[in-house]
Amino acid sequence: MMTLFRRFIAVFFLCAVAVTASARPSNPQLNVDYQMLPVQQDAEAGRKVEIIEFFGYFCDHCYALDLPITNWARQHKDKVLFRRVHVKFGDGMAMQQRMFYTLAAMGELTNSMHHKIFRAMQEQRYPFRTDVQVFRWIEENGIDRLKFVEMFNSFYVESLCQQGAGFLDTYKVDGVPMIVIDGRFVTSPAIISEGNKADMNEQEAINGTLKVLDSLVNRTLKERASKR
């Protein structure tokens, strides 16, 4: 079931935004720049390193991270398998989560659509709190309403949402954005900022997060090479 879930939530995005600012944690330290999961999880990425971003369309910090991490994933596509998981901490987030998994199951969660949803919620303040609101927006943005509604209400999408909820406990997700590397390392802009006890602005914390990702991905690949 885990493999089936991962297959349909895997989404690769392309963008043209460059990350140019420098980051502070150039030599990441455990429990400062990153943490370890209590129990390592299976990472299904073949020779690449699995990166899972737990996020929500409701989260403005996720929105701030979205373009930089998208571009980072594009630049490192030969090394990483980048996935996103939309979380639900409360009932008010249920429709957004279900919309995410419905579009993914339909093969409609393109780069353009993903960013369009984020913009609609974070800039245009579209609520996405009821199914009627979701259906109206989906139809206005070129998705077949009948096919979407059928998938939206399907047992398959319901199972994806339930499995996604299970991930919150498995990966100990208590806030977003949160990034898991190779099923064992965890980092985020909040971890970077709090761990360094620095007066970082959000962009600096994001840039620091990407530097930590660089380091942990390279570390993982080196460890694998040494075992071979």
Secondary structure, 3 states (H helix, E strand, C coil): CHHHHHHHHCCCCCCCCCCCCCCCCCCCCECCCEEECCCCCCCCCCCCEEEEEEECCCCHHHHHHHHHHHHHHHHCCCCEEEEEEECCCCHHHHHHHHHHHHHHHHCCCCHHHHHHHHHHHHCCCCCCCCHHHHHHHHHHCCCCHHHHHHHHCCHHHHHHHHHHHHHHHHCCCCCCCEEEECCCEEECHHHHHHHHCCCCCHHHHHHHHHHHHHHHHHHHHHHHHHHC
